[in-house]
Amino acid sequence: NDISSVHENNNHISVYPNPTKNLINIKSEGFSGIISTKVYNLIGNLVLTTNNQTISLQDYSNGIYLFKVVYGSKTFDLKVVKE
């Protein structure tokens, strides 16, 4: 499984596994505050908002989702594939 990540100002966010069959984990290094994630489907509808660092896609259709991860003043956008 691939780990998608971004490095920015010594903060490191990892979102894995991608692609996934169900669970997505969001881990942060160098950031201890609340991480907020909004999940959108491919047509732009918001399907989930959570502060959890483990997100279940079990009840959602297979396909591509956009994860908008907000931590501090930073925003990280990532496409996640559910298969």
HELIX and SHEET records of a PDB file:
SHEET    1   A 4 ASP A   2  GLU A   8  0                                        
SHEET    2   A 4 ASN A  11  ASN A  18 -1                                        
SHEET    3   A 4 LEU A  23  GLU A  29 -1                                        
SHEET    4   A 4 THR A  54  SER A  56 -1                                        
SHEET    1   B 4 LEU A  46  THR A  50  0                                        
SHEET    2   B 4 ILE A  35  TYR A  40 -1                                        
SHEET    3   B 4 GLY A  63  TYR A  71 -1                                        
SHEET    4   B 4 LYS A  74  LYS A  82 -1                                        
END                                                                             
